[in-house]
């Protein structure tokens, strides 16, 4: 074994990790970043992300200063309302069934805007989410393009841009990064963590310093998915990196960290049925299928199984993948007609549509019983009502077909062929269970005490999300807590 000393050792190299590394460096620490992946696959799940950051804000004029000058003009061309902290909190608690830790949630929300400012000042480029859910070129010029207030901000070039910007900042700062260096264990003395052990090709390397864990959840580990999420989860597709195997999450628990959060829950969204088994960096998140609110979503038996229009997509998509997984063969189809097919988000272009002039023909191509699909659509159409269809806001256009789930918004008849369908399955993004932390990002042990020398951020932390998830809150959580973790770890190292 070799030995080396650093002030702060950051385990992981995604958004949360690099923000922590930059924060620790700026606090005067000598920092090392450990990345399990080779350099060409660096960046963790963050590199695969759509890179929406959910922040509290006061509307378009408060967003304008955050935006890259090249994209600031969109503020004057779209409509976006304010997103006050109270609404953010309500959305986060509603999606989590009221279980999210109030103190951690308040921390995330109250520091969300300033954290994005901090990232902007270190080279991260921001834009509005124009074109994320609907292609603006296919919208009538007289129609107002409305952005959801909580999902209005993203990084230019999405996850690839985010990680490019952050790695450039890390390189400018002179922070050391080791690639192909998976952390394999924590070095401990009682309740104190003194460093990490890195698994090398032919030897272990012991590194000493204050540790920030930012190595992701266990979403890429089929054994842990089956163990914690339940039967069948070992077979789902992984939307992101293959390196988030939960190793250091498990090692933290073994060292006495307190488990926290929803260990049976995860972010799981609709994914093209032909997507690769594990995230492909040439595709990043382009195989996601989020236009289902304008569709009828049916399983291979021709039955609807969710309220497609329950809420805006950014408040439902992370649980809809799980609903698909519970269907036969974990497969479903999103069916559109000519009234709604123009509303498909641009990334549907990576898929192969199934098209037909009749429902019977469509059912045959999808392998769905013809009578079942025809009956489902007939009963749904009969339950729709006249009203103004508004794709950009919850329009209250509701259908309550007998024997089917209601559709709370955007319920228009599926009756204008040709029909267009996309086959979808479940793609897991990240897991919700993790270690308990406090508001200083210190890891708490099973006796309720802070573990000296150990901090955590990102997916590896629990208590933020349960059952479901508001889009963009995960990256924001990682960055907000990452800044705190880096700063606190540097202060601990100085002691």
C-alpha positions as CSV (number, residue, x, y, z in Angstrom):
1,X,0.0,0.0,0.0
2,X,1.1,3.5,-0.8
3,X,0.2,6.6,1.3
4,X,-0.5,10.1,0.4
5,X,-2.1,13.1,2.1
6,X,-4.6,15.7,0.9
7,X,-6.7,18.2,2.7
8,X,-9.9,17.1,1.0
9,X,-10.6,14.0,-1.1
10,X,-13.7,14.2,-3.3
11,X,-15.0,10.8,-4.3
12,X,-16.8,11.2,-7.6
13,X,-16.6,13.5,-10.6
14,X,-20.1,14.6,-11.5
15,X,-21.8,18.0,-10.8
16,X,-22.0,17.6,-7.0
17,X,-18.4,16.4,-6.8
18,X,-16.8,19.1,-8.9
19,X,-18.8,21.9,-7.2
20,X,-17.6,20.5,-3.9
21,X,-14.0,20.3,-5.2
22,X,-14.1,23.9,-6.4
23,X,-15.6,25.1,-3.1
24,X,-13.0,23.3,-1.1
25,X,-10.2,24.7,-3.3
26,X,-11.5,28.2,-2.9
27,X,-11.5,27.7,0.8
28,X,-7.7,27.0,0.7
29,X,-7.7,23.2,0.6
30,X,-5.4,20.9,-1.4
31,X,-8.0,18.9,-3.2
32,X,-8.0,15.5,-5.0
33,X,-10.9,14.3,-7.1
34,X,-11.3,10.5,-7.6
35,X,-13.1,9.4,-10.7
36,X,-13.8,5.7,-11.2
37,X,-14.4,6.2,-15.0
38,X,-11.6,6.7,-17.6
39,X,-11.3,10.3,-18.7
40,X,-13.4,9.8,-21.8
41,X,-16.3,8.6,-19.7
42,X,-15.9,11.1,-16.9
43,X,-18.7,13.1,-15.4
44,X,-21.1,10.6,-13.8
45,X,-24.8,10.8,-14.3
46,X,-24.5,14.6,-14.7
47,X,-23.1,14.2,-18.1
48,X,-26.2,12.3,-19.2
49,X,-28.6,14.9,-17.7
50,X,-31.0,17.2,-19.5
51,X,-29.4,19.7,-17.0
52,X,-32.5,21.6,-15.8
53,X,-31.8,23.3,-12.5
54,X,-34.9,24.0,-10.5
55,X,-34.4,27.2,-8.6
56,X,-36.6,29.7,-6.7
57,X,-36.8,32.9,-8.7
58,X,-38.9,36.0,-9.2
59,X,-39.7,35.6,-12.9
60,X,-38.1,36.5,-16.2
61,X,-36.1,39.6,-15.0
62,X,-34.5,37.6,-12.2
63,X,-33.6,34.9,-14.6
64,X,-32.0,37.3,-17.2
65,X,-28.8,37.9,-15.2
66,X,-28.1,34.2,-15.0
67,X,-28.3,33.6,-18.7
68,X,-25.5,33.4,-21.2
69,X,-25.6,36.6,-23.3
70,X,-26.1,34.5,-26.4
71,X,-29.4,33.2,-25.1
72,X,-30.7,36.1,-23.0
73,X,-33.0,37.3,-25.8
74,X,-35.4,34.4,-25.1
75,X,-36.6,36.2,-21.9
76,X,-38.4,38.6,-24.1
77,X,-39.9,35.9,-26.4
78,X,-41.5,33.5,-23.9
79,X,-43.8,33.6,-20.9
80,X,-42.5,32.4,-17.6
81,X,-43.9,33.2,-14.2
82,X,-42.2,33.5,-10.9
83,X,-41.3,30.5,-8.8
84,X,-41.3,31.5,-5.2
85,X,-39.7,29.4,-2.5
86,X,-43.1,28.6,-1.1
87,X,-44.3,27.0,-4.4
88,X,-41.0,25.2,-4.8
89,X,-41.4,23.7,-1.3
90,X,-45.0,22.8,-2.0
91,X,-44.1,21.0,-5.2
92,X,-41.2,19.1,-3.6
93,X,-43.3,18.0,-0.7
94,X,-46.3,17.1,-2.9
95,X,-44.1,14.9,-5.1
96,X,-42.6,13.2,-2.0
97,X,-45.9,12.7,-0.2
98,X,-44.9,15.2,2.5
99,X,-41.9,13.0,3.6
100,X,-39.0,15.2,2.5
101,X,-36.8,16.5,5.3
102,X,-38.0,20.1,5.9
103,X,-34.6,21.4,7.0
104,X,-32.8,19.9,4.0
105,X,-35.5,21.0,1.6
106,X,-35.4,24.6,3.0
107,X,-31.6,24.6,2.6
108,X,-31.9,23.4,-1.0
109,X,-34.5,26.0,-2.0
110,X,-33.1,29.0,-0.1
111,X,-29.6,28.6,-1.6
112,X,-30.7,27.5,-5.1
113,X,-30.5,30.9,-6.9
114,X,-27.2,32.0,-5.3
115,X,-25.7,28.6,-6.2
116,X,-26.5,29.0,-9.8
117,X,-25.0,32.5,-9.7
118,X,-21.9,31.0,-8.2
119,X,-21.7,28.4,-10.9
120,X,-22.2,31.1,-13.6
121,X,-19.3,33.0,-12.2
122,X,-17.1,29.9,-12.6
123,X,-18.0,29.4,-16.2
124,X,-21.2,27.4,-16.3
125,X,-23.4,28.8,-19.1
126,X,-27.2,29.0,-18.7
127,X,-30.2,29.3,-21.0
128,X,-34.0,28.9,-20.8
129,X,-35.5,25.5,-21.6
130,X,-37.0,26.7,-24.9
131,X,-37.4,23.6,-27.1
132,X,-36.9,21.1,-24.2
133,X,-40.5,19.8,-24.2
134,X,-41.9,21.1,-27.5
135,X,-40.2,22.1,-30.8
136,X,-40.8,25.9,-31.0
137,X,-40.5,25.7,-34.8
138,X,-43.7,23.6,-34.9
139,X,-45.8,26.0,-32.8
140,X,-48.1,28.6,-34.4
141,X,-46.3,32.0,-34.3
142,X,-49.4,33.5,-32.7
143,X,-49.3,31.1,-29.9
144,X,-47.5,32.1,-26.7
145,X,-44.7,29.8,-25.7
146,X,-45.0,29.3,-22.0
147,X,-42.3,27.7,-19.8
148,X,-43.0,26.0,-16.6
149,X,-41.7,28.3,-13.9
150,X,-39.9,25.5,-12.0
151,X,-38.3,24.0,-15.1
152,X,-37.3,27.2,-16.9
153,X,-33.5,27.1,-16.5
154,X,-31.0,24.7,-17.9
155,X,-27.3,24.5,-18.8
156,X,-26.3,25.3,-22.4
157,X,-25.6,21.9,-24.1
158,X,-27.3,20.2,-21.2
159,X,-25.3,17.6,-19.2
160,X,-22.4,17.6,-21.7
161,X,-22.1,21.4,-21.4
162,X,-22.4,21.3,-17.6
163,X,-19.5,18.9,-17.2
164,X,-17.4,20.5,-19.8
165,X,-17.8,23.9,-18.0
166,X,-17.1,22.4,-14.5
167,X,-14.1,20.4,-15.6
168,X,-12.7,23.5,-17.3
169,X,-13.1,25.3,-14.0
170,X,-11.4,22.5,-12.1
171,X,-8.5,22.5,-14.6
172,X,-8.1,26.3,-14.3
173,X,-8.0,25.9,-10.5
174,X,-5.2,23.3,-10.8
175,X,-7.3,20.7,-8.9
176,X,-5.8,17.2,-9.2
177,X,-8.1,14.5,-10.8
178,X,-7.3,10.8,-10.8
179,X,-9.1,8.8,-13.5
180,X,-9.8,5.0,-13.4
181,X,-9.4,5.3,-9.6
182,X,-12.5,3.8,-7.9
183,X,-12.6,4.4,-4.2
184,X,-13.2,1.1,-2.5
185,X,-13.4,1.8,1.2
186,X,-13.2,4.4,3.9
187,X,-10.3,4.6,6.3
188,X,-11.6,4.9,9.8
189,X,-10.6,5.3,13.4
190,X,-13.7,4.9,15.5
191,X,-16.3,7.4,14.4
192,X,-13.7,9.4,12.5
193,X,-13.0,9.0,8.8
194,X,-9.3,9.6,8.0
195,X,-9.3,8.9,4.2
196,X,-10.2,6.5,1.5
197,X,-8.7,3.4,-0.1
198,X,-8.5,3.3,-3.9
199,X,-8.6,0.0,-5.8
200,X,-5.7,0.0,-8.3
201,X,-4.8,-2.6,-10.9
202,X,-2.3,-4.4,-8.8
203,X,-2.4,-2.7,-5.4
204,X,-4.5,-0.6,-3.1
205,X,-3.7,3.0,-2.4
206,X,-4.5,4.6,0.9
207,X,-5.2,8.3,0.8
208,X,-5.5,10.4,3.9
209,X,-7.6,13.6,4.2
210,X,-11.1,14.8,4.9
211,X,-13.6,13.0,2.6
212,X,-16.5,14.2,0.6
213,X,-18.6,11.4,-0.8
214,X,-20.3,12.3,-4.2
215,X,-20.2,9.0,-5.9
216,X,-23.8,8.6,-6.9
217,X,-26.4,6.1,-5.9
218,X,-26.8,2.4,-6.7
219,X,-28.8,2.7,-9.9
220,X,-26.2,0.9,-12.1
221,X,-26.0,-2.1,-9.7
222,X,-28.6,-4.7,-10.6
223,X,-28.1,-6.7,-7.4
224,X,-28.7,-3.6,-5.2
225,X,-31.7,-2.5,-7.3
226,X,-33.3,-5.9,-6.9
227,X,-32.4,-5.9,-3.1
228,X,-33.8,-2.5,-2.4
229,X,-36.2,-1.5,-5.1
230,X,-37.8,-4.9,-5.5
231,X,-38.4,-7.7,-8.0
232,X,-37.9,-6.9,-11.6
233,X,-35.8,-3.8,-11.0
234,X,-32.6,-5.7,-11.9
235,X,-33.8,-5.8,-15.5
236,X,-34.6,-2.1,-16.1
237,X,-32.5,0.1,-18.4
238,X,-30.0,2.5,-16.9
239,X,-30.2,6.0,-18.3
240,X,-26.9,7.2,-17.0
241,X,-23.4,6.1,-16.2
242,X,-22.4,2.5,-15.6
243,X,-20.1,3.5,-12.7
244,X,-22.7,4.4,-10.1
245,X,-22.7,1.0,-8.4
246,X,-23.3,2.1,-4.8
247,X,-19.9,0.9,-3.6
248,X,-19.1,3.9,-1.4
249,X,-22.7,4.3,-0.3
250,X,-22.4,0.7,1.1
251,X,-19.0,1.4,2.6
252,X,-20.4,4.4,4.4
253,X,-23.2,2.3,5.8
254,X,-20.7,-0.3,6.8
255,X,-18.6,2.4,8.6
256,X,-21.7,3.4,10.7
257,X,-23.4,6.0,8.6
258,X,-27.2,6.3,9.2
259,X,-29.4,5.2,6.2
260,X,-31.9,7.8,5.3
261,X,-34.6,8.4,2.7
262,X,-36.7,6.2,0.4
263,X,-34.6,3.0,-0.2
264,X,-37.4,1.5,-2.2
265,X,-37.8,4.5,-4.4
266,X,-36.0,5.9,-7.4
267,X,-36.2,8.4,-10.3
268,X,-37.5,6.3,-13.2
269,X,-38.8,7.8,-16.4
270,X,-40.2,6.8,-19.8
271,X,-37.4,5.6,-22.1
272,X,-37.5,4.5,-25.7
273,X,-37.9,0.7,-25.7
274,X,-34.9,0.4,-28.0
275,X,-32.6,2.5,-25.8
276,X,-29.3,0.8,-24.8
277,X,-29.2,-1.1,-21.5
278,X,-26.8,1.4,-20.0
279,X,-26.4,5.1,-20.9
280,X,-24.6,5.9,-24.1
281,X,-22.6,9.1,-24.2
282,X,-23.4,9.6,-27.9
283,X,-27.1,9.8,-27.0
284,X,-27.0,11.2,-23.4
285,X,-30.7,11.7,-22.5
286,X,-32.0,11.8,-26.1
287,X,-33.8,8.5,-25.7
288,X,-36.2,9.9,-23.1
289,X,-39.9,10.1,-24.0
290,X,-41.7,12.9,-22.1
291,X,-44.5,14.0,-24.4
292,X,-46.9,11.5,-22.9
293,X,-49.3,14.1,-21.4
294,X,-50.5,14.6,-25.0
295,X,-50.9,10.9,-25.7
296,X,-52.8,7.9,-24.6
297,X,-50.3,5.6,-22.7
298,X,-51.3,2.0,-23.0
299,X,-49.7,-1.3,-22.1
300,X,-49.2,-4.3,-24.4
301,X,-52.7,-5.5,-23.4
302,X,-54.2,-2.2,-24.8
303,X,-55.1,-0.8,-21.3
304,X,-54.4,2.6,-20.0
305,X,-52.7,2.6,-16.5
306,X,-51.9,6.2,-15.5
307,X,-53.4,9.6,-15.6
308,X,-51.2,11.0,-18.4
309,X,-52.3,14.6,-17.7
310,X,-52.1,14.6,-13.9
311,X,-49.8,17.6,-13.8
312,X,-47.1,19.3,-15.8
313,X,-44.7,16.7,-17.1
314,X,-41.8,17.9,-14.9
315,X,-43.8,16.8,-11.8
316,X,-44.8,13.4,-13.1
317,X,-42.2,12.0,-15.4
318,X,-39.9,10.6,-12.6
319,X,-42.7,8.2,-11.4
320,X,-44.2,7.3,-14.8
321,X,-41.2,5.1,-15.6
322,X,-42.0,3.0,-12.5
323,X,-45.6,2.7,-13.6
324,X,-44.4,1.4,-16.9
325,X,-42.1,-1.1,-15.2
326,X,-45.2,-2.6,-13.4
327,X,-46.9,-3.4,-16.7
328,X,-46.5,-6.7,-18.5
329,X,-43.0,-7.0,-19.9
330,X,-42.3,-3.5,-18.6
331,X,-43.5,-2.2,-22.0
332,X,-46.0,0.4,-23.1
333,X,-46.8,2.6,-26.1
334,X,-47.5,6.4,-26.3
335,X,-50.1,7.0,-29.0
336,X,-50.6,10.4,-30.7
337,X,-52.9,11.5,-33.5
338,X,-52.6,14.5,-35.9
339,X,-54.0,16.9,-33.3
340,X,-51.0,16.3,-31.0
341,X,-48.1,14.8,-32.9
342,X,-46.7,18.3,-33.6
343,X,-46.2,18.7,-29.8
344,X,-43.6,16.0,-29.6
345,X,-40.3,17.2,-28.0
346,X,-37.3,17.2,-30.5
347,X,-35.6,14.2,-29.0
348,X,-38.3,11.9,-30.3
349,X,-36.4,12.2,-33.5
350,X,-34.0,9.5,-32.1
351,X,-36.8,7.0,-32.0
352,X,-38.6,4.9,-34.7
353,X,-42.3,5.8,-34.8
354,X,-45.0,3.2,-35.4
355,X,-47.5,4.8,-37.8
356,X,-50.9,3.5,-39.0
357,X,-54.1,4.8,-40.6
358,X,-56.4,2.8,-38.3
359,X,-56.3,1.7,-34.7
360,X,-56.6,-1.9,-35.9
361,X,-53.5,-1.5,-38.1
362,X,-51.6,0.3,-35.2
363,X,-52.5,-2.5,-32.7
364,X,-51.2,-5.1,-35.1
365,X,-47.9,-3.3,-35.5
366,X,-47.5,-2.8,-31.8
367,X,-48.5,-6.4,-30.9
368,X,-51.6,-5.3,-28.9
369,X,-54.9,-7.1,-29.1
370,X,-57.0,-5.1,-31.7
371,X,-60.3,-5.2,-29.9
372,X,-58.7,-4.2,-26.6
373,X,-57.1,-1.1,-28.1
374,X,-60.1,-0.1,-30.1
375,X,-62.3,-0.4,-27.0
376,X,-59.9,1.6,-24.8
377,X,-59.8,4.4,-27.3
378,X,-63.6,4.3,-27.9
379,X,-64.4,4.5,-24.2
380,X,-61.8,7.3,-23.7
381,X,-63.1,9.4,-26.6
382,X,-66.6,9.1,-25.4
383,X,-65.6,10.5,-22.0
384,X,-63.9,13.6,-23.4
385,X,-65.6,17.0,-23.2
386,X,-65.6,20.1,-25.3
387,X,-63.2,22.8,-24.2
388,X,-60.0,24.8,-25.0
389,X,-57.0,22.6,-25.4
390,X,-53.9,24.4,-24.1
391,X,-50.7,22.4,-24.3
392,X,-48.7,25.0,-22.3
393,X,-50.7,25.0,-19.1
394,X,-52.9,22.7,-17.1
395,X,-56.1,23.3,-19.1
396,X,-58.5,21.3,-16.9
397,X,-59.7,19.4,-20.0
398,X,-60.6,16.2,-18.2
399,X,-62.0,12.8,-19.1
400,X,-63.3,10.2,-16.7
401,X,-63.8,7.0,-18.8
402,X,-65.4,4.2,-16.8
403,X,-63.0,1.4,-15.9
404,X,-59.9,3.6,-16.9
405,X,-57.8,6.1,-15.1
406,X,-59.0,9.7,-15.4
407,X,-57.0,12.1,-17.6
408,X,-57.0,15.4,-15.7
409,X,-55.7,17.7,-18.4
410,X,-55.1,17.7,-22.2
411,X,-57.9,15.0,-22.7
412,X,-58.8,15.4,-26.3
413,X,-60.2,12.5,-28.5
414,X,-57.7,10.3,-30.2
415,X,-59.5,10.3,-33.5
416,X,-57.5,12.0,-36.2
417,X,-55.3,9.5,-38.1
418,X,-52.7,8.8,-39.1
419,X,-51.8,7.6,-35.6
420,X,-48.2,7.7,-34.4
421,X,-46.9,5.6,-31.5
422,X,-43.6,5.2,-29.7
423,X,-42.8,2.1,-27.7
424,X,-41.4,2.9,-24.2
425,X,-40.0,1.1,-21.2
426,X,-38.6,2.1,-17.8
427,X,-35.3,3.9,-17.5
428,X,-33.8,4.4,-14.0
429,X,-31.9,7.6,-13.4
430,X,-31.0,7.6,-9.7
431,X,-32.0,6.1,-6.4
432,X,-33.5,8.0,-3.5
433,X,-32.0,6.1,-0.5
434,X,-28.8,7.3,0.9
435,X,-26.9,8.4,4.0
436,X,-28.3,11.0,6.4
437,X,-26.6,14.4,6.4
438,X,-27.1,17.6,8.4
439,X,-27.3,21.1,7.1
440,X,-23.5,21.3,7.1
441,X,-23.4,18.3,4.8
442,X,-21.8,16.2,7.6
443,X,-22.7,12.5,7.5
444,X,-24.6,11.4,10.6
445,X,-23.9,8.0,12.2
446,X,-26.5,5.5,13.5
447,X,-26.1,7.0,17.0
448,X,-27.1,10.4,15.6
449,X,-23.6,11.9,15.8
450,X,-21.7,13.6,13.0
451,X,-18.9,11.3,11.6
452,X,-15.8,13.4,11.8
453,X,-14.0,13.9,8.5
454,X,-16.9,12.7,6.4
455,X,-19.2,14.8,4.2
456,X,-21.6,13.9,1.4
457,X,-23.6,15.4,-1.4
458,X,-25.6,14.4,-4.5
459,X,-27.4,11.2,-5.1
460,X,-25.6,9.5,-2.2
461,X,-27.6,11.6,0.3
462,X,-31.1,10.6,1.5
463,X,-34.0,12.6,2.8
464,X,-34.7,14.8,-0.2
465,X,-37.0,12.8,-2.5
466,X,-39.6,10.1,-1.9
467,X,-41.9,8.3,-4.4
468,X,-41.5,11.0,-7.1
469,X,-39.3,14.0,-7.9
470,X,-39.6,17.6,-9.3
471,X,-37.4,17.9,-12.4
472,X,-34.2,19.7,-11.9
473,X,-34.1,19.5,-8.1
474,X,-31.5,16.7,-8.2
475,X,-28.7,18.7,-9.9
476,X,-29.6,21.7,-7.7
477,X,-29.4,19.5,-4.6
478,X,-26.0,18.3,-5.6
479,X,-24.6,21.8,-6.3
480,X,-26.1,23.5,-3.2
481,X,-25.0,20.7,-0.8
482,X,-21.7,20.3,-2.8
483,X,-20.8,23.9,-2.1
484,X,-21.5,23.5,1.6
485,X,-19.7,20.1,1.7
486,X,-16.5,21.4,0.1
487,X,-16.4,24.5,2.3
488,X,-17.0,22.6,5.5
489,X,-14.6,19.8,4.5
490,X,-11.8,22.4,3.9
491,X,-12.5,24.0,7.3
492,X,-12.4,20.6,9.0
493,X,-9.1,19.8,7.3
494,X,-7.6,23.1,8.6
495,X,-8.3,21.9,12.1
